[in-house]
Amino acid sequence: MEALAMAACFAALAGFLVVRWAAQELEEAGRRKILREGMGLVAGAPSGPASVAASRIRGKRERERIQLDVERHVPEMLDAIALGMRSGLSFESALRLYGFRFDDRLALACRRACQNWESGLVERDEALRAVAEEFDVPSLSRFVANALRALKYGSPMGRMLEVLSSEARSCYRAKMEERVAKAPVKMLAPTAGLILPAMLIMMMGPVVLELIG
């Protein structure tokens, strides 16, 4: 029992030291990064290929995060417009109501589009296409294309908005399920680097102590 307790203490100490070392390495890496960026700014020299690649990766990740956030609010926008039109509002009024009643990124873009075409800066179709091109979200692009077609030919939009809302919600749910399924794979590296060594020490500690004794 004493040997097992010693092994457990040793394993806990080893795990603590591993975590401490990892934290120090991350802190030192952050300091080196800040120093390199500061030297680059002072020298005024262009960043190297590695810096450019890292910047592109960060930009791509930020773009994906924005698209996911917009895609999450597309069904909400479609439901709000459909509800407004069922209440007797026109398409423009329903879209304006959504844009000025909500505060998410998509609503702000719709609000800006409404203000642009109401002030005469752009045409309505051009403003809606600009919103779709700004975010490049498939469900939003389909909505804009179908809405412009229905407005052009005077087709009813109620059923179309319901179908698009259901499709957008299903696409977003499938994308989130895919991201959740990838989470265990991303956890393999931290598990292998921090937890497994401590577990191996805890299991092998008593055996090593018995051999030494």
Backbone as ProteinMPNN parsed JSONL, in Angstrom:
{"seq_chain_A": "MEALAMAACFAALAGFLVVRWAAQELEEAGRRKILREGMGLVAGAPSGPASVAASRIRGKRERERIQLDVERHVPEMLDAIALGMRSGLSFESALRLYGFRFDDRLALACRRACQNWESGLVERDEALRAVAEEFDVPSLSRFVANALRALKYGSPMGRMLEVLSSEARSCYRAKMEERVAKAPVKMLAPTAGLILPAMLIMMMGPVVLELIG", "coords_chain_A": {"N_chain_A": [[0.823, -1.205, 0.0], [1.969, 1.176, 0.788], [3.876, 1.467, -1.196], [2.201, 1.726, -3.408], [0.906, 4.106, -2.774], [3.054, 5.86, -2.872], [3.67, 5.607, -5.568], [1.366, 6.674, -6.708], [1.511, 9.308, -5.778], [3.855, 10.06, -7.044], [3.05, 9.846, -9.706], [1.072, 11.817, -9.79], [2.653, 14.065, -9.271], [4.291, 13.966, -11.493], [2.418, 14.374, -13.535], [1.607, 16.976, -12.884], [4.017, 18.341, -13.293], [4.332, 17.955, -16.018], [2.109, 19.356, -17.082], [2.744, 21.885, -16.118], [5.136, 22.362, -17.466], [4.193, 22.387, -20.106], [2.532, 24.649, -20.012], [4.451, 26.648, -19.502], [5.941, 26.46, -21.85], [4.014, 27.263, -23.756], [3.595, 29.887, -22.882], [6.137, 30.964, -23.267], [6.343, 30.67, -26.019], [4.338, 32.434, -26.823], [5.488, 34.84, -25.953], [7.766, 34.945, -27.59], [6.512, 35.156, -30.074], [5.201, 37.647, -29.85], [7.468, 39.258, -29.583], [8.732, 38.848, -32.056], [6.795, 39.927, -33.789], [6.814, 42.55, -32.861], [9.455, 43.329, -33.494], [9.318, 43.125, -36.237], [7.497, 45.17, -36.818], [8.894, 47.405, -35.901], [11.189, 47.353, -37.5], [10.03, 47.579, -39.926], [10.01, 45.779, -41.924], [8.795, 43.437, -44.356], [6.693, 40.706, -43.469], [7.679, 37.249, -43.187], [7.328, 34.26, -45.309], [6.176, 32.292, -43.653], [4.801, 33.828, -41.774], [2.951, 35.094, -43.422], [1.499, 32.886, -44.33], [0.426, 32.012, -41.889], [-1.165, 34.217, -41.293], [-3.017, 34.059, -43.352], [-4.264, 31.657, -42.704], [-5.438, 32.331, -40.258], [-7.197, 34.312, -41.188], [-8.836, 32.754, -42.829], [-10.017, 31.05, -40.96], [-11.417, 32.907, -39.405], [-13.196, 33.825, -41.328], [-14.683, 31.479, -41.795], [-15.841, 31.217, -39.288], [-17.512, 33.477, -39.195], [-19.228, 32.89, -41.349], [-20.469, 30.578, -40.366], [-21.838, 31.64, -38.189], [-23.618, 33.377, -39.498], [-25.031, 31.529, -41.037], [-26.371, 30.207, -39.041], [-28.329, 32.033, -38.348], [-29.904, 32.338, -40.58], [-32.292, 30.653, -40.927], [-33.857, 31.818, -38.906], [-34.187, 34.426, -39.897], [-35.663, 33.88, -42.243], [-38.012, 32.772, -41.177], [-38.951, 35.005, -39.765], [-39.44, 36.844, -41.838], [-41.382, 35.431, -43.297], [-43.431, 35.305, -41.388], [-43.986, 38.038, -41.109], [-44.945, 38.651, -43.692], [-47.193, 37.017, -43.809], [-48.703, 38.42, -42.047], [-49.533, 40.552, -43.463], [-47.646, 42.371, -44.357], [-45.436, 43.818, -46.799], [-42.76, 42.356, -48.776], [-40.43, 43.929, -48.585], [-41.004, 45.476, -46.301], [-41.22, 43.471, -44.347], [-38.626, 42.423, -44.375], [-37.245, 44.693, -43.581], [-38.297, 45.005, -41.025], [-37.249, 42.743, -39.752], [-34.5, 43.36, -39.936], [-34.255, 45.632, -38.295], [-35.155, 44.81, -35.852], [-33.601, 42.797, -34.835], [-30.257, 41.953, -33.71], [-28.091, 40.533, -34.69], [-25.345, 39.535, -36.866], [-26.245, 39.045, -39.489], [-28.717, 40.36, -39.477], [-27.867, 43.005, -39.175], [-26.593, 43.371, -41.629], [-28.796, 43.119, -43.358], [-30.261, 45.306, -42.472], [-28.57, 47.384, -43.262], [-28.69, 47.019, -46.03], [-31.398, 47.612, -46.53], [-31.468, 50.334, -45.806], [-29.759, 51.336, -47.748], [-31.111, 50.902, -50.222], [-33.47, 52.267, -49.731], [-32.617, 54.86, -49.474], [-31.888, 55.382, -52.018], [-29.368, 54.789, -52.973], [-28.603, 52.35, -54.095], [-30.126, 49.809, -56.181], [-32.884, 47.678, -55.19], [-32.583, 44.912, -55.83], [-29.84, 44.774, -56.306], [-28.83, 45.44, -53.786], [-29.687, 43.263, -52.223], [-28.332, 41.168, -53.465], [-25.75, 41.936, -52.843], [-25.663, 41.478, -50.099], [-25.828, 38.673, -50.066], [-23.433, 38.04, -51.416], [-21.579, 39.095, -49.674], [-21.369, 37.373, -47.466], [-21.359, 34.811, -48.537], [-22.838, 32.423, -48.088], [-24.421, 29.375, -48.671], [-27.237, 28.831, -48.128], [-28.251, 31.394, -47.707], [-27.683, 32.58, -50.168], [-29.356, 31.056, -51.832], [-31.84, 31.871, -50.863], [-31.857, 34.619, -51.561], [-31.719, 34.458, -54.383], [-34.1, 33.054, -55.003], [-35.989, 34.766, -53.851], [-35.697, 37.137, -55.335], [-36.467, 36.181, -57.834], [-39.132, 35.498, -57.342], [-40.189, 38.008, -56.664], [-39.844, 39.31, -59.064], [-41.548, 37.976, -60.859], [-43.908, 38.023, -59.515], [-44.698, 35.905, -57.884], [-46.166, 33.906, -55.219], [-44.677, 33.899, -51.956], [-44.796, 32.571, -49.551], [-44.85, 29.665, -49.18], [-42.397, 29.08, -50.356], [-40.56, 30.352, -48.621], [-40.928, 28.851, -46.293], [-39.998, 26.319, -47.095], [-37.3, 26.916, -47.73], [-36.439, 27.749, -45.213], [-36.649, 25.377, -43.716], [-34.766, 23.792, -45.098], [-32.408, 25.279, -44.679], [-32.156, 25.116, -41.917], [-31.772, 22.358, -41.603], [-29.35, 21.995, -42.982], [-27.608, 23.512, -41.401], [-27.776, 22.081, -38.985], [-26.674, 19.624, -39.782], [-24.064, 20.439, -40.351], [-23.156, 21.243, -37.821], [-23.306, 18.8, -36.449], [-21.311, 17.454, -37.803], [-19.054, 18.925, -37.005], [-19.077, 18.383, -34.27], [-18.58, 15.655, -34.351], [-15.923, 15.649, -35.104], [-14.586, 16.508, -32.892], [-13.565, 14.557, -30.921], [-11.315, 13.599, -32.327], [-9.639, 15.829, -32.41], [-8.983, 15.97, -29.764], [-7.129, 14.017, -29.328], [-4.352, 14.593, -29.403], [-3.816, 16.371, -27.081], [-4.611, 14.498, -25.126], [-2.837, 12.338, -25.507], [-0.441, 13.64, -24.996], [-0.519, 14.748, -22.394], [-2.129, 13.315, -20.521], [-1.833, 10.493, -20.849], [0.981, 9.92, -20.245], [1.072, 10.352, -17.417], [-0.78, 8.412, -16.575], [0.512, 6.063, -17.392], [2.78, 6.17, -15.761], [1.556, 5.924, -13.276], [0.532, 3.327, -13.437], [2.776, 1.759, -13.972], [4.456, 2.421, -11.926], [4.245, 0.998, -9.329], [5.183, -1.538, -10.147], [7.811, -0.997, -10.963], [8.869, -0.119, -8.537], [8.665, -2.441, -7.01], [10.457, -4.06, -8.386], [12.794, -2.65, -7.965], [12.926, -2.774, -5.186]], "CA_chain_A": [[0.0, 0.0, 0.0], [2.862, 2.342, 0.82], [4.467, 1.619, -2.526], [1.166, 2.224, -4.31], [0.697, 5.524, -2.465], [4.205, 6.593, -3.417], [3.537, 5.634, -7.027], [0.307, 7.622, -7.044], [2.051, 10.661, -5.575], [4.817, 10.316, -8.111], [2.296, 10.067, -10.947], [0.441, 13.136, -9.705], [3.706, 15.06, -9.422], [4.717, 13.965, -12.896], [1.382, 15.048, -14.322], [1.684, 18.412, -12.612], [5.201, 18.882, -13.952], [4.087, 17.978, -17.471], [1.205, 20.469, -17.355], [3.501, 23.112, -15.857], [6.083, 22.549, -18.573], [3.424, 22.773, -21.301], [2.102, 26.036, -19.835], [5.619, 27.504, -19.68], [6.286, 26.47, -23.271], [3.045, 28.102, -24.448], [3.852, 31.273, -22.518], [7.368, 31.397, -23.932], [6.042, 30.801, -27.45], [3.611, 33.688, -26.978], [6.431, 35.95, -25.831], [8.592, 34.998, -28.804], [5.681, 35.656, -31.17], [5.033, 39.091, -29.66], [8.751, 39.893, -29.861], [8.964, 38.847, -33.507], [5.896, 40.902, -34.406], [7.297, 43.883, -32.519], [10.657, 43.616, -34.283], [8.915, 43.355, -37.618], [6.877, 46.492, -36.911], [9.918, 48.429, -35.748], [12.076, 47.355, -38.66], [9.26, 47.925, -41.126], [10.272, 44.787, -42.952], [7.64, 42.59, -44.6], [6.736, 39.425, -42.776], [8.137, 36.15, -44.011], [6.289, 33.372, -45.843], [5.462, 31.617, -42.565], [3.86, 34.8, -41.206], [1.875, 35.291, -44.398], [0.658, 31.684, -44.289], [-0.329, 32.032, -40.632], [-2.193, 35.248, -41.41], [-4.075, 33.537, -44.227], [-5.008, 30.64, -41.961], [-6.304, 33.045, -39.311], [-8.271, 34.938, -41.946], [-9.771, 31.721, -43.28], [-10.786, 30.591, -39.801], [-12.354, 33.97, -39.049], [-14.235, 33.805, -42.359], [-15.543, 30.325, -41.531], [-16.618, 31.504, -38.076], [-18.565, 34.423, -39.573], [-20.206, 32.176, -42.175], [-21.254, 29.692, -39.509], [-22.745, 32.48, -37.405], [-24.687, 33.84, -40.398], [-25.857, 30.375, -41.401], [-27.22, 29.892, -37.891], [-29.433, 32.983, -38.255], [-30.705, 32.371, -41.809], [-33.672, 30.187, -40.683], [-34.555, 32.822, -38.098], [-34.563, 35.506, -40.797], [-36.714, 33.416, -43.142], [-39.242, 32.658, -40.397], [-39.435, 36.35, -39.451], [-39.999, 37.432, -43.062], [-42.629, 34.718, -43.604], [-44.444, 35.741, -40.425], [-44.376, 39.401, -41.457], [-45.743, 38.659, -44.916], [-48.504, 36.461, -43.474], [-49.429, 39.449, -41.297], [-49.971, 41.587, -44.385], [-46.56, 43.259, -44.755], [-44.75, 43.516, -48.048], [-41.449, 41.729, -48.571], [-39.489, 44.952, -48.13], [-41.325, 45.847, -44.913], [-40.891, 42.344, -43.476], [-37.17, 42.374, -44.264], [-36.829, 45.842, -42.775], [-38.668, 44.714, -39.642], [-36.239, 41.822, -39.228], [-33.212, 44.036, -39.814], [-34.234, 46.619, -37.224], [-35.586, 44.214, -34.588], [-32.583, 41.854, -34.386], [-28.934, 42.566, -33.614], [-27.022, 39.645, -35.139], [-24.569, 40.01, -38.016], [-27.09, 39.012, -40.684], [-29.718, 41.424, -39.363], [-27.198, 44.279, -39.447], [-26.39, 43.459, -43.081], [-30.11, 43.399, -43.958], [-30.594, 46.691, -42.137], [-27.765, 48.242, -44.124], [-29.227, 46.905, -47.389], [-32.658, 48.374, -46.572], [-31.141, 51.76, -45.781], [-29.139, 51.704, -49.024], [-32.063, 51.05, -51.331], [-34.462, 53.293, -49.392], [-32.012, 56.173, -49.725], [-31.647, 55.516, -53.448], [-27.966, 54.569, -53.343], [-28.556, 51.165, -54.961], [-31.412, 49.166, -56.407], [-33.2, 46.636, -54.21], [-31.968, 43.643, -56.216], [-28.391, 44.889, -56.117], [-28.546, 45.419, -52.347], [-29.851, 41.901, -51.738], [-27.21, 40.363, -53.975], [-24.55, 42.317, -52.094], [-25.714, 40.771, -48.818], [-25.474, 37.272, -50.317], [-22.017, 37.951, -51.777], [-20.743, 39.469, -48.527], [-21.151, 36.241, -46.568], [-21.14, 33.605, -49.344], [-23.472, 31.286, -47.41], [-25.33, 28.784, -49.676], [-28.657, 28.995, -47.813], [-28.586, 32.804, -47.916], [-27.67, 32.813, -51.615], [-30.582, 30.47, -52.393], [-32.957, 32.738, -50.494], [-31.829, 35.845, -52.365], [-32.056, 34.121, -55.769], [-35.527, 32.714, -55.092], [-36.788, 35.949, -53.527], [-35.655, 38.045, -56.485], [-37.26, 35.581, -58.898], [-40.544, 35.621, -56.975], [-40.568, 39.417, -56.76], [-39.868, 39.7, -60.472], [-42.693, 37.397, -61.552], [-45.1, 38.153, -58.693], [-45.093, 34.61, -57.321], [-46.304, 33.9, -53.754], [-43.41, 33.556, -51.326], [-44.987, 31.908, -48.267], [-44.383, 28.275, -49.222], [-40.971, 29.092, -50.678], [-39.814, 30.71, -47.419], [-40.993, 27.717, -45.38], [-39.093, 25.265, -47.595], [-35.923, 27.38, -47.566], [-36.13, 27.754, -43.785], [-36.424, 23.997, -43.311], [-33.5, 23.346, -45.678], [-31.313, 25.973, -44.013], [-32.029, 24.553, -40.568], [-31.204, 21.015, -41.739], [-27.939, 22.137, -43.362], [-26.851, 23.976, -40.229], [-27.712, 20.987, -38.03], [-25.712, 18.65, -40.293], [-22.72, 20.985, -40.202], [-22.797, 21.2, -36.409], [-23.053, 17.403, -36.108], [-19.99, 17.117, -38.342], [-18.048, 19.538, -36.145], [-19.051, 17.643, -33.009], [-17.943, 14.363, -34.599], [-14.476, 15.841, -35.235], [-13.997, 16.921, -31.611], [-12.691, 13.543, -30.313], [-10.039, 13.501, -33.043], [-8.81, 16.949, -31.99], [-8.566, 15.766, -28.381], [-6.138, 12.949, -29.225], [-3.017, 15.128, -29.102], [-3.696, 16.69, -25.647], [-4.711, 13.283, -24.306], [-1.588, 11.578, -25.604], [0.704, 14.395, -24.482], [-0.608, 15.162, -20.994], [-2.797, 12.379, -19.625], [-1.293, 9.141, -20.935], [2.211, 9.707, -19.466], [0.768, 10.218, -15.987], [-1.42, 7.115, -16.354], [1.536, 5.024, -17.505], [3.605, 6.214, -14.554], [0.773, 5.393, -12.162], [0.392, 1.882, -13.563], [4.071, 1.093, -13.95], [5.211, 2.782, -10.732], [4.389, -0.099, -8.354], [6.015, -2.615, -10.684], [9.2, -0.553, -10.901], [9.275, -0.083, -7.117], [8.867, -3.822, -6.576], [11.711, -4.554, -8.979], [13.919, -1.995, -7.282], [12.989, -3.301, -3.83]], "C_chain_A": [[0.858, 1.256, 0.0], [3.495, 2.583, -0.538], [3.452, 2.18, -3.518], [0.901, 3.705, -4.07], [1.832, 6.369, -3.013], [4.11, 6.703, -4.935], [2.477, 6.636, -7.464], [0.777, 9.059, -6.87], [3.028, 11.037, -6.674], [4.12, 10.609, -9.432], [1.641, 11.433, -10.944], [1.468, 14.243, -9.887], [4.176, 15.149, -10.863], [3.701, 14.651, -13.79], [1.402, 16.543, -14.129], [2.871, 19.045, -13.33], [5.013, 18.969, -15.465], [3.194, 19.152, -17.841], [1.926, 21.8, -17.173], [4.468, 23.414, -16.992], [5.359, 23.001, -19.837], [2.97, 24.228, -21.206], [3.261, 27.001, -20.038], [6.031, 27.598, -21.141], [5.323, 27.346, -24.063], [3.276, 29.576, -24.148], [5.091, 31.805, -23.216], [7.143, 31.571, -25.429], [5.282, 32.09, -27.723], [4.529, 34.893, -26.887], [7.298, 36.081, -27.075], [7.799, 35.547, -29.981], [5.502, 37.166, -31.071], [6.326, 39.832, -29.991], [9.025, 39.945, -31.356], [8.077, 39.868, -34.204], [6.348, 42.323, -34.109], [8.526, 44.268, -33.315], [10.315, 43.883, -35.735], [8.298, 44.726, -37.802], [7.918, 47.593, -36.805], [10.784, 48.515, -36.979], [11.35, 47.762, -39.922], [9.453, 46.952, -42.25], [9.039, 43.939, -43.164], [7.789, 41.263, -43.873], [7.124, 38.333, -43.744], [6.994, 35.295, -44.511], [5.494, 32.673, -44.748], [4.42, 32.538, -41.943], [2.68, 35.025, -42.132], [0.928, 34.096, -44.381], [-0.189, 31.651, -43.029], [-1.444, 33.059, -40.685], [-3.349, 34.772, -42.29], [-4.917, 32.5, -43.513], [-5.955, 31.297, -40.969], [-7.468, 33.714, -40.019], [-9.309, 33.928, -42.416], [-10.628, 31.227, -42.131], [-11.812, 31.637, -39.371], [-13.503, 34.024, -40.044], [-15.206, 32.654, -42.123], [-16.411, 30.562, -40.294], [-17.775, 32.454, -38.38], [-19.645, 33.724, -40.399], [-21.071, 31.248, -41.343], [-22.256, 30.48, -38.675], [-23.907, 32.971, -38.268], [-25.615, 32.693, -40.761], [-26.798, 29.982, -40.26], [-28.452, 30.785, -37.835], [-30.287, 33.046, -39.527], [-32.111, 31.816, -41.579], [-34.489, 31.169, -39.862], [-35.026, 33.984, -38.969], [-35.726, 35.093, -41.694], [-38.042, 33.286, -42.4], [-39.826, 34.037, -40.084], [-40.061, 37.011, -40.678], [-41.327, 36.77, -43.42], [-43.754, 35.151, -42.664], [-44.924, 37.158, -40.739], [-45.256, 39.458, -42.687], [-47.122, 38.034, -44.68], [-49.358, 37.469, -42.708], [-49.863, 40.606, -42.179], [-48.892, 42.555, -44.814], [-46.027, 42.862, -46.126], [-43.4, 42.871, -47.733], [-40.446, 42.738, -48.019], [-39.725, 45.329, -46.67], [-40.969, 44.73, -43.94], [-39.38, 42.225, -43.285], [-36.654, 43.524, -43.411], [-37.148, 45.619, -41.293], [-37.668, 43.762, -39.003], [-34.916, 42.539, -38.98], [-33.138, 44.982, -38.632], [-34.678, 46.052, -35.872], [-34.546, 43.236, -34.015], [-31.209, 42.521, -34.468], [-27.797, 41.646, -34.043], [-26.385, 40.198, -36.409], [-25.409, 40.051, -39.292], [-28.124, 40.118, -40.651], [-29.099, 42.791, -39.643], [-26.95, 44.465, -40.943], [-27.709, 43.753, -43.795], [-30.544, 44.836, -43.674], [-29.843, 47.658, -43.049], [-28.278, 48.208, -45.563], [-30.515, 47.702, -47.524], [-32.382, 49.879, -46.609], [-30.548, 52.203, -47.115], [-30.169, 51.872, -50.122], [-33.162, 52.06, -50.998], [-33.925, 54.695, -49.627], [-31.671, 56.384, -51.188], [-30.214, 55.307, -53.878], [-27.822, 53.395, -54.302], [-29.982, 50.68, -55.191], [-31.628, 48.052, -55.384], [-32.521, 45.318, -54.552], [-30.46, 43.669, -55.987], [-28.017, 44.829, -54.638], [-28.673, 44.011, -51.788], [-28.73, 40.992, -52.224], [-25.917, 40.692, -53.225], [-24.509, 41.625, -50.734], [-25.302, 39.312, -49.006], [-23.992, 37.119, -50.633], [-21.108, 38.281, -50.597], [-20.395, 38.268, -47.659], [-20.891, 34.936, -47.305], [-21.631, 32.349, -48.613], [-24.494, 30.682, -48.367], [-26.806, 29.013, -49.383], [-29.108, 30.437, -48.016], [-28.622, 33.131, -49.402], [-28.923, 32.244, -52.278], [-31.792, 31.334, -52.07], [-33.009, 33.974, -51.374], [-32.243, 35.546, -53.802], [-33.548, 33.838, -55.922], [-36.411, 33.924, -54.796], [-36.819, 36.921, -54.7], [-36.495, 37.502, -57.638], [-38.755, 35.727, -58.591], [-41.023, 37.06, -57.066], [-40.679, 39.867, -58.212], [-41.141, 39.219, -61.167], [-43.975, 37.457, -60.723], [-45.592, 36.848, -58.099], [-45.266, 34.714, -55.807], [-45.032, 33.341, -53.104], [-43.572, 32.757, -50.036], [-44.419, 30.502, -48.234], [-42.883, 28.211, -49.478], [-40.134, 29.406, -49.442], [-39.814, 29.565, -46.405], [-40.03, 26.609, -45.794], [-37.637, 25.675, -47.391], [-35.508, 27.392, -46.1], [-35.829, 26.344, -43.284], [-35.096, 23.468, -43.843], [-32.305, 23.993, -44.971], [-31.08, 25.414, -42.616], [-31.392, 23.155, -40.626], [-29.722, 21.081, -42.087], [-27.093, 22.575, -42.179], [-26.716, 22.862, -39.195], [-26.686, 19.944, -38.485], [-24.28, 19.149, -40.127], [-22.269, 20.945, -38.751], [-22.536, 19.764, -35.955], [-21.691, 16.954, -36.629], [-18.873, 17.7, -37.48], [-17.937, 18.815, -34.8], [-18.354, 16.297, -33.193], [-16.425, 14.48, -34.709], [-13.808, 16.182, -33.908], [-13.136, 15.845, -30.97], [-11.337, 13.406, -31.001], [-9.099, 14.624, -32.617], [-8.308, 16.794, -30.564], [-7.487, 14.699, -28.233], [-4.771, 13.479, -28.818], [-2.885, 15.562, -27.644], [-3.764, 15.467, -24.753], [-3.406, 12.509, -24.307], [-0.423, 12.312, -24.962], [0.665, 14.668, -22.993], [-1.157, 14.08, -20.064], [-2.153, 10.996, -19.652], [0.024, 8.963, -20.188], [1.963, 9.538, -17.973], [0.106, 8.875, -15.688], [-0.418, 5.978, -16.434], [2.423, 4.983, -16.27], [2.854, 5.629, -13.373], [0.666, 3.877, -12.226], [1.721, 1.162, -13.422], [4.863, 1.395, -12.691], [5.351, 1.665, -9.732], [5.279, -1.221, -8.856], [7.483, -2.233, -10.595], [9.701, -0.545, -9.477], [9.508, -1.492, -6.581], [10.166, -4.394, -7.123], [12.918, -3.95, -8.283], [14.082, -2.549, -5.865], [13.444, -4.743, -3.825]], "O_chain_A": [[0.554, 2.248, -0.663], [3.64, 3.721, -0.984], [3.793, 3.005, -4.366], [0.697, 4.472, -5.012], [1.61, 7.454, -3.55], [4.423, 7.742, -5.517], [2.649, 7.354, -8.449], [0.487, 9.922, -7.698], [3.036, 12.164, -7.169], [4.53, 11.494, -10.184], [1.644, 12.134, -11.956], [1.206, 15.237, -10.564], [4.426, 16.232, -11.392], [4.06, 15.411, -14.689], [1.236, 17.302, -15.085], [2.762, 20.131, -13.899], [5.466, 19.914, -16.11], [3.477, 19.868, -18.801], [1.749, 22.726, -17.964], [4.605, 24.558, -17.426], [5.836, 23.881, -20.554], [3.014, 24.96, -22.195], [3.097, 28.048, -20.664], [6.419, 28.663, -21.621], [5.75, 28.093, -24.944], [3.17, 30.42, -25.038], [5.111, 32.939, -23.696], [7.676, 32.497, -26.041], [5.534, 32.766, -28.72], [4.381, 35.854, -27.641], [7.538, 37.186, -27.56], [8.328, 36.306, -30.792], [5.63, 37.882, -32.064], [6.296, 40.9, -30.602], [9.494, 40.96, -31.869], [8.528, 40.588, -35.095], [6.285, 43.198, -34.972], [8.638, 45.407, -33.768], [10.918, 44.735, -36.388], [8.533, 45.384, -38.816], [7.849, 48.594, -37.519], [11.087, 49.607, -37.458], [11.966, 48.233, -40.878], [9.112, 47.238, -43.398], [8.284, 43.735, -42.214], [8.9, 40.767, -43.691], [6.934, 38.454, -44.954], [5.832, 35.55, -44.194], [4.286, 32.477, -44.883], [3.31, 32.114, -41.622], [1.54, 35.134, -41.68], [-0.291, 34.261, -44.412], [-1.371, 31.309, -43.075], [-2.543, 32.815, -40.186], [-4.514, 35.049, -42.004], [-6.136, 32.456, -43.684], [-7.113, 30.899, -40.837], [-8.595, 33.694, -39.524], [-10.508, 34.205, -42.404], [-11.828, 31.006, -42.298], [-12.941, 31.297, -39.016], [-14.652, 34.242, -39.66], [-16.419, 32.831, -42.239], [-17.573, 30.158, -40.257], [-18.886, 32.263, -37.886], [-20.836, 33.939, -40.177], [-22.274, 31.138, -41.583], [-23.388, 30.041, -38.476], [-25.053, 32.979, -37.819], [-26.835, 32.856, -40.791], [-27.896, 29.481, -40.501], [-29.501, 30.37, -37.341], [-31.299, 33.746, -39.545], [-33.071, 32.458, -42.004], [-35.686, 31.333, -40.098], [-36.143, 34.473, -38.798], [-36.668, 35.862, -41.885], [-39.087, 33.653, -42.937], [-41.041, 34.225, -40.129], [-41.097, 37.667, -40.568], [-42.283, 37.447, -43.799], [-44.892, 35.34, -43.094], [-46.117, 37.449, -40.65], [-46.214, 40.229, -42.728], [-48.108, 38.464, -45.278], [-50.586, 37.385, -42.717], [-50.496, 41.546, -41.698], [-49.178, 43.486, -45.568], [-46.156, 41.714, -46.551], [-42.959, 42.844, -46.584], [-39.698, 42.43, -47.09], [-38.779, 45.484, -45.897], [-40.478, 44.992, -42.841], [-38.905, 41.962, -42.181], [-35.734, 43.348, -42.613], [-36.369, 45.995, -40.418], [-37.279, 43.947, -37.85], [-34.287, 42.35, -37.94], [-32.078, 45.127, -38.023], [-34.588, 46.74, -34.855], [-34.611, 42.889, -32.836], [-31.015, 43.505, -35.183], [-26.635, 41.957, -33.781], [-26.835, 41.205, -36.955], [-25.294, 40.986, -40.084], [-28.389, 40.752, -41.673], [-29.728, 43.64, -40.274], [-27.079, 45.572, -41.467], [-27.739, 44.549, -44.733], [-31.125, 45.498, -44.534], [-30.413, 48.63, -43.543], [-28.301, 49.235, -46.242], [-30.71, 48.397, -48.522], [-33.013, 50.606, -47.376], [-30.803, 53.32, -47.567], [-30.132, 52.848, -50.872], [-33.733, 52.656, -51.912], [-34.683, 55.613, -49.942], [-31.209, 57.461, -51.563], [-29.861, 55.607, -55.019], [-27.006, 53.443, -55.222], [-30.916, 51.082, -54.496], [-30.675, 47.547, -54.79], [-31.945, 44.671, -53.676], [-29.881, 42.687, -55.524], [-27.002, 44.235, -54.277], [-27.856, 43.6, -50.964], [-28.24, 40.146, -51.476], [-25.086, 39.811, -53.002], [-23.44, 41.231, -50.27], [-24.528, 38.773, -48.215], [-23.357, 36.171, -50.17], [-19.98, 37.792, -50.533], [-19.271, 38.151, -47.172], [-20.26, 34.036, -46.75], [-20.923, 31.345, -48.535], [-25.367, 31.406, -48.844], [-27.563, 29.355, -50.292], [-30.234, 30.675, -48.454], [-29.492, 33.876, -49.852], [-29.49, 32.865, -53.177], [-32.672, 31.51, -52.912], [-34.071, 34.34, -51.878], [-33.03, 36.292, -54.385], [-34.185, 34.323, -56.857], [-37.461, 34.092, -55.415], [-37.874, 37.47, -55.019], [-37.158, 38.266, -58.339], [-39.546, 36.041, -59.48], [-42.147, 37.31, -57.499], [-41.514, 40.707, -58.546], [-41.741, 39.947, -61.958], [-45.022, 36.992, -61.175], [-46.786, 36.7, -57.836], [-44.591, 35.52, -55.167], [-44.398, 32.43, -53.636], [-42.575, 32.303, -49.475], [-43.605, 30.176, -47.37], [-42.18, 27.388, -48.891], [-39.093, 28.782, -49.237], [-38.81, 29.336, -45.731], [-39.335, 26.032, -44.958], [-36.827, 24.871, -46.931], [-34.362, 27.082, -45.774], [-34.882, 26.133, -42.527], [-34.376, 22.773, -43.127], [-31.307, 23.326, -44.698], [-29.937, 25.258, -42.186], [-30.563, 22.818, -39.781], [-28.924, 20.312, -41.551], [-25.99, 22.069, -41.976], [-25.655, 22.711, -38.589], [-25.916, 19.436, -37.67], [-23.383, 18.371, -39.799], [-21.108, 20.64, -38.479], [-21.631, 19.534, -35.153], [-20.999, 16.17, -35.98], [-17.858, 17.042, -37.25], [-16.842, 18.653, -34.26], [-17.626, 15.845, -32.309], [-15.712, 13.514, -34.436], [-12.582, 16.148, -33.813], [-12.045, 16.168, -30.5], [-10.329, 13.132, -30.349], [-7.896, 14.404, -32.478], [-7.315, 17.416, -30.188], [-6.977, 14.491, -27.132], [-4.1, 12.88, -27.977], [-1.917, 15.161, -26.997], [-3.066, 15.392, -23.742], [-2.922, 12.077, -23.261], [0.492, 11.678, -24.436], [1.72, 14.808, -22.374], [-0.691, 13.948, -18.933], [-1.947, 10.389, -18.602], [0.194, 7.934, -19.535], [2.573, 8.681, -17.333], [0.394, 8.261, -14.66], [-0.48, 5.035, -15.645], [2.779, 3.909, -15.785], [3.438, 4.918, -12.555], [0.704, 3.208, -11.194], [1.794, 0.086, -12.828], [5.843, 0.708, -12.402], [6.469, 1.381, -9.302], [6.046, -1.797, -8.085], [8.314, -3.049, -10.195], [10.843, -0.927, -9.224], [10.429, -1.72, -5.796], [10.885, -5.114, -6.431], [13.921, -4.621, -8.041], [15.197, -2.767, -5.392], [13.555, -5.352, -2.76]]}, "name": "protein", "num_of_chains": 1, "seq": "MEALAMAACFAALAGFLVVRWAAQELEEAGRRKILREGMGLVAGAPSGPASVAASRIRGKRERERIQLDVERHVPEMLDAIALGMRSGLSFESALRLYGFRFDDRLALACRRACQNWESGLVERDEALRAVAEEFDVPSLSRFVANALRALKYGSPMGRMLEVLSSEARSCYRAKMEERVAKAPVKMLAPTAGLILPAMLIMMMGPVVLELIG"}
